[in-house]
């Protein structure tokens, strides 16, 4: 099975090209494969498995499986990588439309390899995030974890996010590896949640660290950057467009007139390779087939 390793601002993925063929694997089989491939010691190592698939409603379809085998409806850095791949491999240029579990996103690939994605409008309704609270929005929600008492602000960008703000100078030392998993599984979130901790630098700049649902700490999270920017804007802490600095790189987030969130960021190819897969026949190298043909002719 041929794969491509890509990353967007350090958020790395294994991409499998199923755009030109069908694959009859079950969801359970894909989940198992994602866990094996994403393992950083016994596999390729990645924050997720991307599947490039044909679509009946758009130019292509994306599925993304986390390292724990769970599937995410949306992935901002992943869809940028997929858009870059579709542009380079299949010459799908202009505005590429990609179907995801959260809807259809429009993608524009720029000459420098950066990609802009229409991430859709944020969802604030608690039942749709989802979070088990009543009301129109879930802002300034108090929670307690490991003796810490803090507020989270919740929004969906196709997947659930809980955003918390820190005082200047606290971000780097924040124990995200301890607090993150507990927020992810907090009883307010029936489908778990992503968790972002943020530091506002000025009206147009933020720093963000992310604990991703099903993946843990990652160097970047596209939907997390969008969620953080949306919440910071909603609370009047910043004014878009925003430069959102994550450990792996910088994403530009714009939210014009409260409509769809536009995200622009880098993409890069890392390497290609072959994954041993007993469900697929191993193709012989071209030279071997040529030798066999010549031998038969003699």
C-alpha positions in Angstrom: 0.0 0.0 0.0 1.6 3.3 -1.1 1.3 6.2 1.2 2.4 9.8 1.4 3.5 11.5 4.6 2.5 15.2 4.7 2.2 17.9 7.4 0.5 21.2 7.9 2.4 23.4 10.4 3.8 20.3 12.0 0.4 18.5 12.3 1.4 15.4 10.4 -0.6 12.8 8.4 -0.4 9.6 6.5 -2.4 10.1 3.3 -3.7 7.2 1.2 -4.9 7.8 -2.3 -8.2 6.0 -2.9 -9.4 8.7 -5.3 -9.1 6.5 -8.4 -10.3 3.2 -6.9 -12.7 1.6 -4.4 -11.7 -0.1 -1.1 -14.1 -2.3 0.7 -12.5 -2.1 4.2 -14.9 -1.7 7.1 -14.7 1.3 9.4 -13.3 -1.0 12.0 -10.5 -2.1 9.6 -9.7 1.5 8.8 -9.6 2.3 12.5 -7.1 -0.5 13.1 -5.0 0.6 10.2 -4.9 4.2 11.5 -3.8 3.1 14.9 -1.0 0.9 13.4 0.2 3.5 10.9 0.1 6.4 13.3 2.1 4.7 16.0 5.4 6.6 16.2 7.4 3.6 17.4 6.0 0.6 15.5 4.4 2.4 12.6 5.0 5.4 10.3 4.1 8.0 12.9 1.4 10.6 12.4 -1.3 12.6 14.1 -3.9 11.0 11.8 -4.7 8.9 8.7 -6.2 10.8 5.7 -8.2 9.0 3.0 -8.5 10.7 -0.4 -11.8 9.3 -1.8 -14.2 10.0 -4.7 -17.3 12.0 -3.9 -20.8 12.2 -5.4 -21.3 15.8 -4.2 -17.9 17.4 -4.5 -14.5 17.1 -6.3 -13.3 14.7 -3.6 -14.1 13.3 -0.2 -11.9 13.2 2.9 -12.0 10.9 5.9 -9.6 11.3 8.8 -8.9 8.7 11.5 -7.1 9.7 14.7 -4.3 7.6 16.2 -6.7 6.0 18.6 -8.9 4.8 15.7 -11.7 7.3 16.2 -12.9 9.3 13.2 -13.0 13.0 13.1 -15.6 14.8 11.0 -13.3 17.7 10.3 -9.6 18.4 10.3 -8.3 21.8 9.2 -4.6 21.0 8.7 -5.5 17.6 7.1 -7.9 19.1 4.6 -5.2 21.6 3.6 -2.8 18.7 3.0 -5.4 16.9 1.0 -6.2 19.9 -1.1 -2.5 20.4 -1.9 -2.2 16.7 -2.9 -5.3 16.8 -5.1 -4.0 19.9 -6.8 -0.6 18.4 -7.5 -1.6 14.8 -8.3 -4.9 15.3 -10.2 -4.5 19.0 -11.3 -7.7 19.9 -9.4 -7.1 23.6 -9.4 -9.1 26.7 -8.7 -11.6 26.2 -5.9 -11.5 22.6 -5.0 -14.6 21.3 -3.2 -14.0 18.6 -0.6 -16.7 16.6 1.2 -16.1 15.9 4.9 -18.2 14.6 7.7 -18.9 18.2 8.6 -20.0 19.3 5.1 -18.3 20.5 1.9 -15.3 22.8 2.2 -13.9 25.0 -0.6 -10.1 25.0 -0.9 -7.7 27.2 -2.8 -4.1 26.1 -3.3 -1.6 29.0 -3.7 1.7 28.9 -5.7 3.8 28.9 -2.6 2.2 25.8 -1.2 0.0 27.5 1.3 -3.7 26.6 1.2 -6.8 28.5 2.1 -9.9 26.6 3.3 -13.4 27.8 3.9 -14.0 26.1 7.2 -17.7 27.0 7.4 -19.5 28.9 10.1 -18.9 28.2 13.7 -21.6 26.4 15.7 -22.4 27.8 19.1 -25.6 25.9 20.0 -24.7 23.6 22.9 -26.7 20.7 21.6 -24.9 20.8 18.3 -21.3 21.2 19.7 -22.3 19.0 21.7 -22.1 20.0 25.4 -24.8 19.0 28.0 -25.8 22.6 28.8 -29.0 24.5 28.1 -29.1 27.9 26.4 -28.0 29.5 23.2 -24.2 29.4 23.9 -21.7 27.7 26.2 -19.4 30.6 27.1 -17.5 31.1 30.4 -18.4 27.5 31.6 -16.7 26.8 34.9 -15.0 23.4 35.2 -12.6 21.9 37.8 -9.7 19.6 36.9 -6.9 18.5 39.2 -7.7 21.2 41.7 -7.7 23.9 39.0 -10.8 26.0 38.5 -11.1 27.7 35.1 -13.6 28.6 32.4 -13.9 27.1 29.0 -15.7 28.5 26.0 -17.3 26.0 23.7 -17.8 26.0 19.9 -17.9 23.5 17.1 -15.9 23.8 13.9 -17.3 20.5 12.6 -15.8 19.0 15.8 -16.1 20.1 19.4 -13.7 22.5 21.1 -13.3 23.9 24.6 -11.2 27.1 24.6 -9.6 28.6 27.7 -7.5 31.8 28.1 -4.3 32.2 30.2 -2.5 35.2 31.6 0.6 36.4 29.7 3.6 34.2 30.3 1.6 31.1 31.4 1.2 29.3 28.1 4.5 27.5 27.8 4.5 26.1 31.3 0.9 25.0 31.3 0.6 21.3 32.1 -1.4 20.4 29.0 -0.3 16.8 29.1 -2.1 16.4 32.4 -5.1 18.7 32.1 -5.8 18.0 28.4 -7.0 14.4 28.7 -9.2 15.2 31.6 -10.9 18.0 29.8 -11.3 15.8 26.7 -13.2 13.3 28.8 -15.0 15.8 31.0 -18.6 14.7 31.7 -20.0 17.8 30.0 -18.9 16.5 26.6 -20.8 13.4 25.5 -18.5 13.0 22.4 -15.4 14.2 24.2 -13.8 17.5 23.1 -10.6 19.2 21.8 -9.0 21.5 24.3 -7.2 24.8 23.5 -5.2 27.0 25.9 -4.6 30.5 24.5 -2.6 33.6 25.1 -3.6 36.9 23.4 -0.6 39.0 22.3 -2.5 41.9 20.7 -5.6 42.7 18.7 -4.4 40.6 15.8 -2.1 37.9 17.3 -2.6 34.9 19.5 -0.6 31.9 20.7 -2.4 28.6 21.1 -1.5 25.1 22.4 -3.9 22.2 21.7 -4.8 18.8 23.1 -6.6 17.0 20.3 -9.4 14.6 20.9 -8.1 11.1 20.0 -4.5 12.3 19.3 -3.2 14.2 22.4 -0.8 17.1 22.1 -0.1 18.1 18.5 2.1 20.8 17.0 -0.9 22.4 15.3 -4.7 22.0 14.9 -6.5 23.8 12.2 -10.0 23.6 13.7 -8.5 24.4 17.1 -6.9 27.6 15.7 -10.2 28.5 14.1 -12.1 27.8 17.3 -9.7 29.8 19.4 -9.9 32.8 17.0 -13.7 32.6 16.9 -14.0 32.5 20.7 -11.4 35.3 21.2 -13.3 37.5 18.7 -16.7 36.7 20.3 -15.3 37.7 23.7 -13.9 41.0 22.2 -10.3 40.0 23.0 -9.1 40.3 19.3 -10.2 41.6 15.9 -9.8 39.4 12.7 -7.8 38.7 10.6 -5.6 37.0 13.1 -2.2 35.4 13.2 -2.4 32.3 15.3 0.9 30.9 16.4 1.0 27.2 17.3 4.1 25.2 18.3 4.5 23.9 14.7 3.8 27.1 12.7 1.5 30.1 12.1 -2.0 30.0 10.7 -3.9 33.0 9.4 -7.6 33.0 10.5 -10.2 35.4 9.2 -13.9 35.5 10.2 -15.4 38.3 8.1 -18.8 39.6 9.2 -19.5 36.5 11.4 -19.8 34.3 8.3 -17.6 31.3 7.3 -14.1 31.0 8.9 -11.3 31.3 6.4 -8.0 29.5 7.4 -4.7 29.9 5.5 -1.6 27.9 6.3 1.4 26.0 5.0 1.5 22.4 3.7 4.5 20.2 3.0 5.4 16.7 1.7 7.7 14.7 4.0 8.2 11.4 2.3 6.5 8.5 0.4 6.7 4.8 1.1 5.0 1.4 1.0 3.1 -0.1 4.0 2.9 -3.9 4.1 -0.7 -4.9 3.7 -1.8 -8.5 3.4 -5.2 -7.5 2.0 -3.6 -6.1 -1.1 -1.3 -7.9 -3.6 2.3 -6.7 -3.7 3.2 -5.4 -7.1 6.6 -6.5 -8.5 9.1 -3.9 -9.5 8.9 -3.1 -13.2 12.4 -4.4 -13.8 11.5 -7.8 -12.4 8.5 -8.1 -14.7 10.7 -7.1 -17.7 13.2 -9.8 -16.8 10.4 -12.4 -16.5 9.0 -11.4 -19.9 12.4 -11.6 -21.6 13.1 -15.0 -19.9 9.8 -16.4 -21.2 10.5 -15.2 -24.7 13.9 -17.0 -24.8 
